[in-house]
């Protein structure tokens, strides 16, 4: 048995759905649990319709028409006759139910978390129903299972916490009784304690797949997306970037945290505990090797750096002053203030002199963080013990990642030397004791240059890039 998850643009068109059918057909000797996301762009459109309804704008009706058009076009290209009519009727009924929910939101001019979860759940409900019908039409023994009957959560509607004890028991009991070759499940959605629909938050479909993989203790979890695995760097910025064939759980989570969007780190915890391998594959190029994520990589793989990644839209905030030196509690107060504002910290660095502490946060949180911190330390600022919070914008964090870096000397020297030679100024540095990640804050305008020069330094098997300038008068 194995679990396959198809998401994003993998379910973005009828042609891609035909690819999915081929992939599932090629595993005809295995029992398969297939988790699907909403069709491409549908979740965003559902959120847009919810926001429009909450401010009593009738434009949400045209957004629903757009959602209907996406589904009808896919149905038209995959089905005909009675099958098409039945699916058209199903979509119409579901979207009528959705319209009723949105109309209620519009009347009270308020979008509650409960209503939002209900609204965004329609994407996965529709996609899973259509894909299951497509599998049946192609002669594959398949059944659609509503994930809400199996995964139980608390009542935090839009980012629910899973009750693993109950959910695992439900999943195991269902699959003991059900022997259908293929089970199609909507990702992202679940049921709360009150019996209402909840959703699992960002990366929810990956999370759903991981929950089923762990509960059933399958051989492998396959995540099918629109890229051929995780790359040594962002291929849109670094043309020489290549797919990574094998990587550890820790390396994958580090790279994902720093912008490699193939997986969302918290979602893989269920399979990490059970040490179930994850295989990232390309739906459009199923023969590509992809990236295999395991607890340990091959002993023959001695590359110290596995990948280079970055985070954009970073603001650096610095709290400094002589009044901080030797006084316990400053860091505690700072982080408590940020936590009270629900501001996530991306990077921390502090000088051993205790004169300053520097933190990287998202640009969108910078203004409220400054107001909150200046207020929390108002007394110390008035007494000139510390300075008002210093804000630096238009920054990015760049990071090199690898399990083997701790056993190789000079990695940080090569990183900072490369950046220095290419006139990339470093604003802050952070490195954990595990030495699996070295991060630096740089100007956003230098990211592409930094990625390319670091990639050239640590992945020398690739072609070296030369910048050639020719000057002269007339024909040179």
TORPA-304172 format. One record per residue (C-alpha): x, y, z. Coordinates in nm, 3 decimals. Layout:
REM TORPA-304172
+---------+---------+---------+
!       u !       v !       w !
+---------+---------+---------+
!       X !       Y !       Z !
...
+---------+---------+---------+
This chain:
REM TORPA-304172
+---------+---------+---------+
!       u !       v !       w !
+---------+---------+---------+
!   0.000 !   0.000 !   0.000 !
!   0.113 !   0.354 !  -0.069 !
!  -0.026 !   0.704 !  -0.042 !
!  -0.014 !   0.945 !  -0.337 !
!  -0.092 !   1.315 !  -0.308 !
!  -0.169 !   1.529 !  -0.614 !
!  -0.188 !   1.903 !  -0.565 !
!  -0.170 !   2.246 !  -0.720 !
!  -0.119 !   2.247 !  -1.094 !
!  -0.109 !   1.864 !  -1.088 !
!  -0.488 !   1.886 !  -1.086 !
!  -0.503 !   2.207 !  -1.284 !
!  -0.640 !   2.082 !  -1.616 !
!  -0.799 !   1.785 !  -1.789 !
!  -0.462 !   1.696 !  -1.945 !
!  -0.300 !   1.680 !  -1.603 !
!  -0.584 !   1.467 !  -1.469 !
!  -0.523 !   1.225 !  -1.757 !
!  -0.159 !   1.209 !  -1.640 !
!  -0.281 !   1.128 !  -1.289 !
!  -0.495 !   0.846 !  -1.426 !
!  -0.190 !   0.704 !  -1.609 !
!   0.022 !   0.721 !  -1.293 !
!  -0.243 !   0.543 !  -1.086 !
!  -0.297 !   0.283 !  -1.361 !
!   0.075 !   0.204 !  -1.367 !
!   0.051 !   0.091 !  -1.001 !
!  -0.243 !  -0.142 !  -1.067 !
!  -0.100 !  -0.421 !  -0.847 !
!  -0.093 !  -0.201 !  -0.537 !
!  -0.358 !  -0.064 !  -0.304 !
!  -0.343 !   0.314 !  -0.338 !
!  -0.471 !   0.597 !  -0.121 !
!  -0.499 !   0.905 !  -0.343 !
!  -0.525 !   1.247 !  -0.175 !
!  -0.612 !   1.541 !  -0.400 !
!  -0.611 !   1.919 !  -0.361 !
!  -0.862 !   2.157 !  -0.513 !
!  -0.820 !   2.235 !  -0.882 !
!  -0.560 !   2.505 !  -0.950 !
!  -0.667 !   2.858 !  -0.844 !
!  -0.996 !   2.739 !  -0.691 !
!  -0.896 !   2.778 !  -0.324 !
!  -0.784 !   3.137 !  -0.388 !
!  -1.111 !   3.210 !  -0.567 !
!  -1.309 !   3.064 !  -0.277 !
!  -1.122 !   3.287 !  -0.032 !
!  -1.180 !   3.586 !  -0.259 !
!  -1.554 !   3.514 !  -0.274 !
!  -1.566 !   3.490 !   0.107 !
!  -1.393 !   3.826 !   0.150 !
!  -1.620 !   3.995 !  -0.104 !
!  -1.932 !   3.853 !   0.062 !
!  -1.815 !   3.971 !   0.405 !
!  -1.810 !   4.333 !   0.284 !
!  -2.147 !   4.288 !   0.112 !
!  -2.015 !   4.311 !  -0.241 !
!  -2.223 !   4.117 !  -0.491 !
!  -1.909 !   4.057 !  -0.698 !
!  -1.875 !   3.725 !  -0.514 !
!  -2.144 !   3.593 !  -0.752 !
!  -1.916 !   3.641 !  -1.053 !
!  -1.633 !   3.469 !  -0.864 !
!  -1.859 !   3.165 !  -0.817 !
!  -1.928 !   3.172 !  -1.190 !
!  -1.552 !   3.159 !  -1.246 !
!  -1.525 !   2.857 !  -1.016 !
!  -1.812 !   2.690 !  -1.202 !
!  -1.639 !   2.757 !  -1.536 !
!  -1.316 !   2.588 !  -1.420 !
!  -1.500 !   2.271 !  -1.319 !
!  -1.734 !   2.262 !  -1.618 !
!  -1.443 !   2.297 !  -1.862 !
!  -1.260 !   2.003 !  -1.703 !
!  -1.579 !   1.792 !  -1.702 !
!  -1.646 !   1.878 !  -2.070 !
!  -1.299 !   1.759 !  -2.172 !
!  -1.310 !   1.435 !  -1.969 !
!  -1.672 !   1.314 !  -1.990 !
!  -1.969 !   1.292 !  -2.221 !
!  -2.328 !   1.175 !  -2.216 !
!  -2.493 !   1.075 !  -1.888 !
!  -2.165 !   1.093 !  -1.694 !
!  -2.121 !   1.458 !  -1.794 !
!  -2.481 !   1.543 !  -1.706 !
!  -2.450 !   1.377 !  -1.364 !
!  -2.127 !   1.567 !  -1.286 !
!  -2.271 !   1.899 !  -1.409 !
!  -2.567 !   1.845 !  -1.179 !
!  -2.339 !   1.762 !  -0.883 !
!  -2.125 !   2.074 !  -0.936 !
!  -2.435 !   2.294 !  -0.973 !
!  -2.581 !   2.162 !  -0.648 !
!  -2.255 !   2.206 !  -0.457 !
!  -2.211 !   2.561 !  -0.585 !
!  -2.573 !   2.639 !  -0.495 !
!  -2.493 !   2.527 !  -0.139 !
!  -2.182 !   2.746 !  -0.149 !
!  -2.388 !   3.044 !  -0.272 !
!  -2.626 !   2.999 !   0.021 !
!  -2.335 !   3.013 !   0.268 !
!  -2.190 !   3.323 !   0.099 !
!  -2.532 !   3.490 !   0.096 !
!  -2.553 !   3.437 !   0.472 !
!  -2.206 !   3.590 !   0.517 !
!  -2.315 !   3.886 !   0.304 !
!  -2.630 !   3.944 !   0.512 !
!  -2.447 !   3.965 !   0.845 !
!  -2.135 !   4.126 !   0.694 !
!  -1.910 !   3.901 !   0.896 !
!  -1.681 !   3.615 !   0.792 !
!  -1.635 !   3.382 !   1.090 !
!  -1.363 !   3.116 !   1.099 !
!  -1.638 !   2.853 !   1.088 !
!  -1.787 !   3.001 !   0.768 !
!  -1.446 !   3.042 !   0.606 !
!  -1.359 !   2.675 !   0.669 !
!  -1.691 !   2.566 !   0.519 !
!  -1.640 !   2.786 !   0.212 !
!  -1.283 !   2.679 !   0.128 !
!  -1.369 !   2.309 !   0.177 !
!  -1.575 !   2.308 !  -0.144 !
!  -1.263 !   2.303 !  -0.364 !
!  -1.145 !   1.963 !  -0.241 !
!  -1.499 !   1.825 !  -0.225 !
!  -1.549 !   1.899 !  -0.595 !
!  -1.205 !   1.792 !  -0.722 !
!  -1.209 !   1.456 !  -0.540 !
!  -1.556 !   1.373 !  -0.672 !
!  -1.461 !   1.452 !  -1.033 !
!  -1.127 !   1.269 !  -1.019 !
!  -1.289 !   0.959 !  -0.869 !
!  -1.546 !   0.958 !  -1.152 !
!  -1.260 !   0.993 !  -1.405 !
!  -1.084 !   0.688 !  -1.258 !
!  -1.404 !   0.482 !  -1.273 !
!  -1.462 !   0.592 !  -1.634 !
!  -1.115 !   0.455 !  -1.717 !
!  -1.185 !   0.114 !  -1.570 !
!  -1.003 !   0.163 !  -1.239 !
!  -1.167 !   0.019 !  -0.927 !
!  -1.202 !   0.332 !  -0.718 !
!  -1.409 !   0.475 !  -0.435 !
!  -1.435 !   0.830 !  -0.300 !
!  -1.408 !   0.865 !   0.075 !
!  -1.499 !   1.189 !   0.254 !
!  -1.197 !   1.266 !   0.473 !
!  -1.426 !   1.439 !   0.721 !
!  -1.558 !   1.098 !   0.832 !
!  -1.205 !   0.985 !   0.926 !
!  -0.993 !   1.281 !   1.042 !
!  -1.115 !   1.445 !   1.363 !
!  -0.980 !   1.774 !   1.498 !
!  -1.047 !   2.043 !   1.755 !
!  -1.271 !   2.340 !   1.673 !
!  -0.995 !   2.574 !   1.554 !
!  -1.177 !   2.589 !   1.222 !
!  -0.917 !   2.736 !   0.983 !
!  -0.603 !   2.575 !   1.128 !
!  -0.731 !   2.273 !   1.315 !
!  -0.525 !   2.047 !   1.542 !
!  -0.569 !   1.677 !   1.464 !
!  -0.684 !   1.428 !   1.727 !
!  -0.443 !   1.155 !   1.619 !
!  -0.572 !   0.890 !   1.857 !
!  -0.927 !   0.904 !   1.719 !
!  -0.823 !   0.977 !   1.358 !
!  -0.570 !   0.693 !   1.336 !
!  -0.827 !   0.447 !   1.473 !
!  -1.088 !   0.566 !   1.222 !
!  -0.844 !   0.535 !   0.930 !
!  -0.723 !   0.189 !   1.030 !
!  -1.077 !   0.058 !   1.085 !
!  -1.195 !   0.192 !   0.750 !
!  -0.914 !   0.038 !   0.547 !
!  -0.942 !  -0.297 !   0.725 !
!  -1.302 !  -0.315 !   0.606 !
!  -1.251 !  -0.154 !   0.264 !
!  -1.048 !  -0.346 !   0.003 !
!  -1.105 !  -0.126 !  -0.302 !
!  -0.791 !  -0.088 !  -0.511 !
!  -0.796 !   0.293 !  -0.513 !
!  -0.944 !   0.526 !  -0.252 !
!  -0.975 !   0.894 !  -0.349 !
!  -0.984 !   1.143 !  -0.062 !
!  -1.017 !   1.521 !  -0.050 !
!  -0.715 !   1.672 !   0.124 !
!  -0.716 !   1.970 !   0.361 !
!  -1.059 !   1.907 !   0.519 !
!  -1.164 !   1.738 !   0.844 !
!  -1.436 !   1.747 !   1.111 !
!  -1.421 !   1.929 !   1.445 !
!  -1.551 !   1.826 !   1.786 !
!  -1.886 !   1.989 !   1.712 !
!  -1.928 !   1.794 !   1.386 !
!  -1.865 !   2.100 !   1.165 !
!  -1.615 !   2.119 !   0.880 !
!  -1.261 !   2.227 !   0.972 !
!  -0.951 !   2.271 !   0.756 !
!  -0.589 !   2.189 !   0.834 !
!  -0.430 !   2.520 !   0.737 !
!  -0.139 !   2.586 !   0.506 !
!  -0.004 !   2.270 !   0.342 !
!  -0.324 !   2.095 !   0.448 !
!  -0.340 !   1.843 !   0.164 !
!   0.019 !   1.733 !   0.223 !
!  -0.070 !   1.701 !   0.590 !
!  -0.373 !   1.487 !   0.508 !
!  -0.155 !   1.254 !   0.299 !
!   0.105 !   1.230 !   0.577 !
!  -0.165 !   1.149 !   0.836 !
!  -0.296 !   0.860 !   0.624 !
!   0.056 !   0.737 !   0.544 !
!   0.152 !   0.728 !   0.912 !
!  -0.177 !   0.574 !   1.031 !
!  -0.154 !   0.294 !   0.772 !
!   0.226 !   0.261 !   0.801 !
!   0.260 !   0.249 !   0.423 !
!   0.583 !   0.180 !   0.236 !
!   0.613 !   0.526 !   0.086 !
!   0.438 !   0.862 !   0.056 !
!   0.449 !   1.008 !  -0.295 !
!   0.386 !   1.380 !  -0.337 !
!   0.317 !   1.463 !  -0.701 !
!   0.364 !   1.825 !  -0.798 !
!   0.470 !   2.034 !  -1.099 !
!   0.848 !   2.015 !  -1.043 !
!   1.090 !   1.722 !  -1.054 !
!   1.174 !   1.724 !  -0.685 !
!   1.373 !   1.963 !  -0.468 !
!   1.652 !   2.155 !  -0.641 !
!   1.998 !   2.265 !  -0.531 !
!   1.866 !   2.621 !  -0.569 !
!   1.562 !   2.797 !  -0.713 !
!   1.582 !   2.706 !  -1.086 !
!   1.401 !   3.029 !  -1.175 !
!   1.696 !   3.227 !  -1.035 !
!   1.983 !   2.980 !  -1.082 !
!   1.987 !   2.823 !  -1.429 !
!   2.251 !   2.566 !  -1.326 !
!   2.037 !   2.428 !  -1.041 !
!   1.974 !   2.052 !  -1.055 !
!   1.729 !   1.818 !  -0.877 !
!   1.853 !   1.657 !  -0.555 !
!   1.812 !   1.278 !  -0.580 !
!   1.813 !   1.204 !  -0.207 !
!   1.791 !   1.421 !   0.102 !
!   1.727 !   1.373 !   0.474 !
!   1.411 !   1.483 !   0.657 !
!   1.607 !   1.756 !   0.839 !
!   1.763 !   1.890 !   0.519 !
!   1.424 !   1.891 !   0.345 !
!   1.262 !   2.083 !   0.631 !
!   1.545 !   2.337 !   0.642 !
!   1.525 !   2.400 !   0.266 !
!   1.145 !   2.417 !   0.276 !
!   1.154 !   2.670 !   0.558 !
!   1.386 !   2.885 !   0.349 !
!   1.163 !   2.909 !   0.046 !
!   1.175 !   2.570 !  -0.132 !
!   0.795 !   2.546 !  -0.165 !
!   0.771 !   2.178 !  -0.261 !
!   0.664 !   2.074 !   0.089 !
!   0.551 !   2.260 !   0.398 !
!   0.767 !   2.144 !   0.696 !
!   0.502 !   2.085 !   0.967 !
!   0.304 !   1.859 !   0.735 !
!   0.567 !   1.584 !   0.723 !
!   0.592 !   1.528 !   1.100 !
!   0.354 !   1.227 !   1.103 !
!   0.568 !   1.032 !   0.853 !
!   0.893 !   1.153 !   1.007 !
!   0.802 !   0.983 !   1.335 !
!   0.732 !   0.656 !   1.150 !
!   1.040 !   0.700 !   0.925 !
!   0.829 !   0.657 !   0.611 !
!   1.014 !   0.778 !   0.295 !
!   0.866 !   1.068 !   0.097 !
!   0.915 !   1.076 !  -0.280 !
!   0.865 !   1.412 !  -0.455 !
!   0.769 !   1.348 !  -0.819 !
!   0.663 !   1.549 !  -1.124 !
!   0.311 !   1.474 !  -1.252 !
!   0.399 !   1.611 !  -1.595 !
!   0.728 !   1.416 !  -1.613 !
!   0.661 !   1.094 !  -1.419 !
!   0.978 !   0.926 !  -1.546 !
!   1.204 !   1.185 !  -1.378 !
!   1.375 !   1.051 !  -1.066 !
!   1.247 !   1.324 !  -0.836 !
!   1.372 !   1.360 !  -0.478 !
!   1.361 !   1.083 !  -0.217 !
!   1.339 !   1.211 !   0.143 !
!   1.452 !   0.961 !   0.409 !
!   1.580 !   0.964 !   0.767 !
!   1.940 !   0.918 !   0.653 !
!   2.096 !   0.974 !   0.313 !
!   2.333 !   0.730 !   0.142 !
!   2.677 !   0.690 !   0.304 !
!   2.834 !   0.750 !  -0.038 !
!   2.675 !   1.097 !  -0.046 !
!   2.943 !   1.315 !   0.111 !
!   2.845 !   1.654 !  -0.029 !
!   2.856 !   1.897 !   0.264 !
!   2.599 !   2.136 !   0.113 !
!   2.277 !   1.992 !  -0.029 !
!   2.102 !   2.308 !  -0.129 !
!   2.085 !   2.687 !  -0.118 !
!   1.762 !   2.872 !  -0.053 !
!   1.628 !   3.208 !   0.052 !
!   1.335 !   3.399 !   0.202 !
!   1.225 !   3.733 !   0.056 !
!   1.038 !   4.022 !   0.223 !
!   1.239 !   4.024 !   0.544 !
!   1.269 !   4.312 !   0.789 !
!   1.552 !   4.325 !   1.041 !
!   1.465 !   4.475 !   1.379 !
!   1.741 !   4.561 !   1.627 !
!   1.706 !   4.635 !   1.995 !
!   2.025 !   4.781 !   2.138 !
!   2.157 !   4.984 !   2.424 !
!   2.401 !   4.975 !   2.716 !
!   2.109 !   4.920 !   2.954 !
!   2.071 !   4.564 !   2.821 !
!   2.417 !   4.446 !   2.929 !
!   2.405 !   4.200 !   3.218 !
!   2.033 !   4.255 !   3.281 !
!   1.827 !   3.932 !   3.266 !
!   1.486 !   3.930 !   3.097 !
!   1.531 !   4.162 !   2.798 !
!   1.510 !   3.876 !   2.544 !
!   1.212 !   3.727 !   2.726 !
!   1.020 !   4.055 !   2.714 !
!   1.109 !   4.106 !   2.347 !
!   0.986 !   3.763 !   2.238 !
!   0.675 !   3.782 !   2.455 !
!   0.588 !   4.113 !   2.289 !
!   0.631 !   3.964 !   1.942 !
!   0.427 !   3.656 !   2.041 !
!   0.143 !   3.874 !   2.169 !
!   0.132 !   4.037 !   1.823 !
!   0.137 !   3.693 !   1.654 !
!   0.464 !   3.782 !   1.480 !
!   0.674 !   3.487 !   1.367 !
!   1.051 !   3.517 !   1.410 !
!   1.256 !   3.395 !   1.113 !
!   1.609 !   3.461 !   1.241 !
!   1.776 !   3.557 !   1.571 !
!   2.128 !   3.677 !   1.638 !
!   2.280 !   3.835 !   1.949 !
!   2.629 !   3.960 !   2.024 !
!   2.803 !   3.804 !   2.325 !
!   2.841 !   4.156 !   2.467 !
!   2.462 !   4.153 !   2.516 !
!   2.458 !   4.510 !   2.382 !
!   2.212 !   4.426 !   2.103 !
!   1.975 !   4.161 !   1.977 !
!   1.873 !   4.136 !   1.613 !
!   1.564 !   3.957 !   1.478 !
!   1.436 !   3.889 !   1.127 !
!   1.059 !   3.905 !   1.071 !
!   0.822 !   3.930 !   0.775 !
!   0.785 !   4.276 !   0.618 !
!   0.409 !   4.271 !   0.679 !
!   0.463 !   4.255 !   1.056 !
!   0.727 !   4.530 !   1.082 !
!   0.504 !   4.828 !   1.164 !
!   0.300 !   4.660 !   1.437 !
!   0.617 !   4.501 !   1.582 !
!   0.786 !   4.841 !   1.615 !
!   0.483 !   4.997 !   1.785 !
!   0.447 !   4.705 !   2.026 !
!   0.818 !   4.683 !   2.115 !
!   0.864 !   5.058 !   2.160 !
!   0.560 !   5.051 !   2.389 !
!   0.689 !   4.753 !   2.589 !
!   1.029 !   4.917 !   2.643 !
!   0.898 !   5.274 !   2.677 !
!   1.046 !   5.324 !   3.026 !
!   1.396 !   5.208 !   2.921 !
!   1.382 !   5.424 !   2.605 !
!   1.281 !   5.733 !   2.806 !
!   1.571 !   5.671 !   3.046 !
!   1.808 !   5.631 !   2.746 !
!   1.899 !   5.280 !   2.859 !
!   1.811 !   5.145 !   2.516 !
!   1.745 !   5.306 !   2.179 !
!   1.408 !   5.305 !   1.999 !
!   1.374 !   4.996 !   1.780 !
!   1.585 !   5.011 !   1.462 !
!   1.406 !   4.889 !   1.146 !
!   1.580 !   4.780 !   0.822 !
!   1.364 !   4.689 !   0.521 !
!   1.416 !   4.544 !   0.172 !
!   1.616 !   4.248 !   0.296 !
!   1.628 !   3.873 !   0.231 !
!   1.767 !   3.574 !   0.418 !
!   1.992 !   3.339 !   0.223 !
!   2.087 !   2.997 !   0.364 !
!   2.305 !   2.700 !   0.278 !
!   2.183 !   2.363 !   0.409 !
!   2.343 !   2.022 !   0.458 !
!   2.370 !   1.747 !   0.720 !
!   2.738 !   1.695 !   0.644 !
!   2.845 !   2.057 !   0.698 !
!   2.938 !   1.989 !   1.061 !
!   3.210 !   1.743 !   0.955 !
!   3.366 !   1.977 !   0.699 !
!   3.587 !   2.268 !   0.800 !
!   3.573 !   2.603 !   0.625 !
!   3.216 !   2.593 !   0.492 !
!   3.119 !   2.926 !   0.651 !
!   3.449 !   3.076 !   0.535 !
!   3.380 !   2.975 !   0.176 !
!   3.024 !   3.110 !   0.200 !
!   3.119 !   3.449 !   0.341 !
!   3.430 !   3.472 !   0.124 !
!   3.221 !   3.415 !  -0.188 !
!   2.969 !   3.678 !  -0.087 !
!   3.245 !   3.925 !   0.001 !
!   3.426 !   3.879 !  -0.331 !
!   3.104 !   3.959 !  -0.511 !
!   3.030 !   4.273 !  -0.308 !
!   2.733 !   4.125 !  -0.123 !
!   2.710 !   4.295 !   0.216 !
!   2.596 !   4.080 !   0.510 !
!   2.371 !   4.246 !   0.768 !
!   2.333 !   3.954 !   1.013 !
!   2.445 !   3.592 !   1.050 !
!   2.286 !   3.294 !   1.227 !
!   2.400 !   2.933 !   1.267 !
!   2.259 !   2.663 !   1.492 !
!   2.476 !   2.431 !   1.700 !
!   2.372 !   2.141 !   1.474 !
!   2.556 !   2.318 !   1.188 !
!   2.297 !   2.203 !   0.934 !
!   2.216 !   2.557 !   0.828 !
!   2.412 !   2.879 !   0.791 !
!   2.197 !   3.186 !   0.728 !
!   2.282 !   3.542 !   0.634 !
!   2.069 !   3.853 !   0.592 !
!   2.149 !   4.047 !   0.275 !
!   1.988 !   4.320 !   0.062 !
!   1.700 !   4.189 !  -0.148 !
!   1.860 !   4.331 !  -0.464 !
!   2.162 !   4.101 !  -0.415 !
!   1.972 !   3.773 !  -0.386 !
!   2.009 !   3.652 !  -0.745 !
!   2.382 !   3.733 !  -0.750 !
!   2.434 !   3.566 !  -0.411 !
!   2.246 !   3.249 !  -0.510 !
!   2.438 !   3.209 !  -0.835 !
!   2.783 !   3.271 !  -0.689 !
!   2.722 !   3.041 !  -0.391 !
!   2.586 !   2.772 !  -0.620 !
!   2.896 !   2.798 !  -0.834 !
!   3.114 !   2.768 !  -0.520 !
!   2.947 !   2.463 !  -0.366 !
!   2.833 !   2.275 !  -0.677 !
!   3.140 !   2.285 !  -0.899 !
!   3.026 !   1.995 !  -1.120 !
!   2.810 !   2.246 !  -1.302 !
!   2.939 !   2.473 !  -1.577 !
!   3.112 !   2.783 !  -1.451 !
!   2.943 !   3.108 !  -1.547 !
!   3.164 !   3.376 !  -1.697 !
!   3.064 !   3.734 !  -1.755 !
!   3.251 !   3.862 !  -2.061 !
!   3.268 !   4.231 !  -2.150 !
!   3.405 !   4.355 !  -2.483 !
!   3.477 !   4.723 !  -2.540 !
!   3.617 !   4.914 !  -2.830 !
!   3.552 !   5.157 !  -3.114 !
!   3.374 !   5.046 !  -3.433 !
!   3.373 !   4.671 !  -3.512 !
!   3.518 !   4.486 !  -3.213 !
+---------+---------+---------+
